[in-house]
């Protein structure tokens, strides 16, 4: 950690598996909405979890953190466990009075190869996070900083945006929002999503083919 606070109050799961990089990349090749469709729209985070940075492509394995409202000590400790391609997923209990992620944590995320964050709470330093190329979703922005007292948990399942996220699940996000792909269902989603995209494209072609010639209508 880059801060000196004691982390005795933070518990850490002994280990967890990540989804294979090749499978994760394939999930990132389709819109989040279609990934959600393949999961019967049951693991789509609610609309209160919004994109605040300019970079809209979120993809990676969940590094889960549960914190006390307004306290980010466990987030600092969690980044010691991060691997390249992880996404920080924080249950901040919807608290919007204290920012849990800002530019300094963003810099640590970049060092660790963490691609972005989803925070059920508030963030700050949005412009700086954007300039770092991070995709960061949250409920709110506030300039108010956090406490660093703990407690917290790392690597255990968390509730974020109305969805349960386990460490190692895949997060797929774009301008529409964030979808969680449970690790055990990755193959199922990959098998289904191509057909969903193809079906939508066929319907789109029918709609466009039926569109009136606007030039003719104008005459």
C-alpha positions as CSV (number, residue, x, y, z in Angstrom):
1,X,0.0,0.0,0.0
2,X,1.0,3.6,-0.5
3,X,-0.6,4.7,2.7
4,X,0.5,4.0,6.2
5,X,-2.8,3.1,7.9
6,X,-3.1,-0.3,9.6
7,X,-5.3,-2.9,7.8
8,X,-6.0,-5.3,10.7
9,X,-9.7,-4.6,10.3
10,X,-9.7,-5.7,6.6
11,X,-10.3,-9.4,5.8
12,X,-9.1,-10.9,2.6
13,X,-10.3,-14.1,0.9
14,X,-7.4,-16.6,0.5
15,X,-7.7,-16.8,-3.3
16,X,-10.1,-16.7,-6.2
17,X,-10.1,-17.7,-9.9
18,X,-10.3,-15.3,-12.8
19,X,-11.9,-15.9,-16.1
20,X,-9.5,-16.8,-18.9
21,X,-8.3,-13.7,-20.8
22,X,-9.4,-15.0,-24.2
23,X,-13.0,-15.5,-23.0
24,X,-13.0,-12.2,-21.4
25,X,-11.9,-10.5,-24.6
26,X,-14.7,-12.2,-26.5
27,X,-17.3,-10.8,-24.1
28,X,-16.0,-7.3,-24.8
29,X,-16.7,-7.6,-28.5
30,X,-20.4,-7.2,-28.1
31,X,-22.6,-4.4,-26.5
32,X,-23.3,-4.7,-22.8
33,X,-27.0,-4.8,-23.6
34,X,-26.6,-8.0,-25.7
35,X,-24.6,-9.6,-22.9
36,X,-27.4,-8.8,-20.6
37,X,-29.9,-10.3,-23.0
38,X,-28.0,-13.5,-22.9
39,X,-28.4,-13.6,-19.1
40,X,-32.2,-12.9,-19.3
41,X,-31.4,-9.4,-18.2
42,X,-31.0,-10.6,-14.6
43,X,-27.5,-9.5,-13.9
44,X,-27.7,-5.9,-15.3
45,X,-26.8,-3.2,-12.7
46,X,-29.5,-0.7,-12.1
47,X,-29.5,2.7,-13.8
48,X,-28.2,4.5,-10.8
49,X,-24.7,3.1,-11.6
50,X,-23.6,5.6,-14.2
51,X,-20.5,6.2,-16.3
52,X,-18.7,9.3,-15.2
53,X,-15.5,9.1,-17.2
54,X,-14.9,9.7,-20.9
55,X,-13.7,6.1,-21.5
56,X,-16.8,4.0,-21.9
57,X,-15.3,0.5,-22.5
58,X,-15.2,-1.5,-19.2
59,X,-14.1,-5.1,-19.3
60,X,-12.3,-7.4,-16.8
61,X,-12.5,-9.7,-13.8
62,X,-14.1,-8.4,-10.6
63,X,-11.9,-7.5,-7.7
64,X,-14.6,-7.2,-5.1
65,X,-14.4,-4.9,-2.0
66,X,-16.9,-4.2,0.7
67,X,-16.3,-1.1,2.7
68,X,-18.0,0.9,5.5
69,X,-19.9,3.9,4.1
70,X,-17.5,6.7,3.3
71,X,-14.3,4.7,4.1
72,X,-11.9,3.5,1.5
73,X,-9.1,1.8,3.5
74,X,-10.1,-1.7,2.1
75,X,-9.9,-0.3,-1.5
76,X,-6.2,0.7,-0.9
77,X,-5.5,-2.8,0.5
78,X,-7.4,-4.5,-2.3
79,X,-5.2,-3.0,-5.0
80,X,-2.3,-5.0,-3.5
81,X,-4.2,-8.1,-4.6
82,X,-5.0,-6.7,-8.1
83,X,-3.9,-8.4,-11.3
84,X,-3.8,-6.9,-14.8
85,X,-7.2,-6.9,-16.3
86,X,-9.1,-6.7,-13.0
87,X,-12.0,-4.3,-12.4
88,X,-12.4,-2.8,-9.0
89,X,-16.0,-3.5,-7.8
90,X,-16.9,-1.7,-4.5
91,X,-20.0,-2.0,-2.4
92,X,-20.0,1.5,-0.8
93,X,-23.6,0.9,0.4
94,X,-24.9,3.7,-1.9
95,X,-23.4,6.4,0.3
96,X,-22.9,9.6,-1.7
97,X,-21.4,11.9,0.9
98,X,-17.8,10.7,0.6
99,X,-15.8,9.8,-2.5
100,X,-14.3,6.3,-2.3
101,X,-12.2,6.6,-5.5
102,X,-10.2,9.6,-6.8
103,X,-7.2,10.4,-8.8
104,X,-4.6,8.9,-6.4
105,X,-6.4,5.5,-6.3
106,X,-6.7,5.9,-10.0
107,X,-2.9,6.2,-10.4
108,X,-2.5,3.0,-8.3
109,X,-5.1,1.2,-10.5
110,X,-3.1,2.2,-13.6
111,X,0.1,0.8,-11.9
112,X,-1.7,-2.5,-11.3
113,X,-3.2,-2.8,-14.7
114,X,-6.8,-2.4,-13.3
115,X,-9.0,-1.3,-16.2
116,X,-11.7,0.5,-14.3
117,X,-14.0,0.6,-11.3
118,X,-17.7,0.2,-10.4
119,X,-18.6,1.9,-7.2
120,X,-21.9,1.7,-5.4
121,X,-21.2,5.1,-3.9
122,X,-19.4,8.3,-4.9
123,X,-16.2,9.2,-6.7
124,X,-14.2,12.4,-7.4
125,X,-11.4,13.7,-9.6
126,X,-13.4,12.6,-12.7
127,X,-11.4,14.6,-15.2
128,X,-8.1,13.1,-14.0
129,X,-9.6,9.6,-14.0
130,X,-10.7,10.1,-17.6
131,X,-7.2,11.3,-18.6
132,X,-5.8,8.1,-17.2
133,X,-8.0,6.1,-19.6
134,X,-10.0,4.4,-16.8
135,X,-13.7,3.5,-17.1
136,X,-15.3,4.4,-13.8
137,X,-19.0,4.0,-12.9
138,X,-20.6,5.2,-9.7
139,X,-23.8,6.6,-8.2
140,X,-22.5,10.2,-7.7
141,X,-19.6,12.6,-7.7
142,X,-18.6,14.6,-4.6
143,X,-15.4,16.5,-3.8
144,X,-15.6,15.2,-0.2
145,X,-12.8,12.8,0.6
146,X,-13.2,9.4,2.5
147,X,-12.1,8.1,5.9
148,X,-9.4,5.4,6.1
149,X,-10.3,3.5,9.2
150,X,-11.9,0.3,8.0
151,X,-13.3,-2.3,8.3
152,X,-13.7,-4.0,5.0
153,X,-13.6,-7.3,3.1
154,X,-11.7,-8.2,-0.1
155,X,-12.5,-11.1,-2.5
156,X,-16.0,-11.9,-1.0
157,X,-19.2,-11.5,-2.9
158,X,-20.6,-7.9,-2.9
159,X,-23.9,-6.3,-3.8
160,X,-23.4,-3.5,-6.3
161,X,-26.1,-1.9,-8.4
162,X,-28.7,-4.4,-7.2
163,X,-26.6,-7.3,-8.5
164,X,-24.4,-9.8,-6.6
165,X,-20.8,-9.8,-7.9
166,X,-18.3,-12.5,-7.0
167,X,-14.6,-12.1,-7.3
168,X,-13.5,-13.3,-10.7
169,X,-16.9,-12.6,-12.4
170,X,-16.6,-10.7,-15.7
171,X,-17.8,-7.0,-15.8
172,X,-18.9,-5.7,-19.2
173,X,-19.7,-2.0,-19.4
174,X,-20.3,0.6,-22.1
175,X,-22.2,3.9,-22.4
176,X,-25.4,2.0,-21.5
177,X,-24.2,0.6,-18.1
178,X,-22.7,-2.5,-16.6
179,X,-23.5,-6.2,-16.9
180,X,-22.1,-8.9,-14.6
181,X,-21.3,-12.3,-16.2
182,X,-20.9,-14.9,-13.4
183,X,-17.7,-16.8,-14.0
184,X,-19.6,-20.1,-14.2
185,X,-21.9,-18.8,-16.9
186,X,-19.2,-17.3,-19.3
187,X,-19.3,-20.2,-21.8
188,X,-23.2,-20.1,-21.8
189,X,-23.1,-16.4,-22.6
190,X,-20.5,-16.8,-25.3
191,X,-22.6,-19.5,-26.9
192,X,-25.7,-17.4,-26.9
193,X,-24.6,-13.9,-27.6
194,X,-23.7,-14.3,-31.2
195,X,-27.2,-15.4,-32.1
196,X,-28.7,-12.5,-30.2
197,X,-26.6,-10.0,-32.1
198,X,-27.4,-11.7,-35.4
199,X,-31.2,-11.7,-34.7
200,X,-31.1,-8.0,-33.9
201,X,-29.1,-7.2,-37.0
202,X,-31.7,-9.0,-39.2
203,X,-34.5,-7.1,-37.6
204,X,-32.6,-3.8,-38.1
205,X,-32.2,-4.6,-41.8
206,X,-36.0,-5.2,-42.1
207,X,-36.7,-1.9,-40.3
208,X,-34.4,0.1,-42.5
209,X,-35.7,-1.6,-45.7
210,X,-39.2,-0.5,-44.8
211,X,-38.2,3.1,-44.2
212,X,-39.8,5.6,-46.7
213,X,-37.6,7.4,-49.1
214,X,-37.5,10.8,-47.4
215,X,-36.6,12.6,-50.6
216,X,-39.7,11.1,-52.3
217,X,-41.9,12.0,-49.3
218,X,-40.6,15.6,-49.4
219,X,-41.7,16.0,-53.0
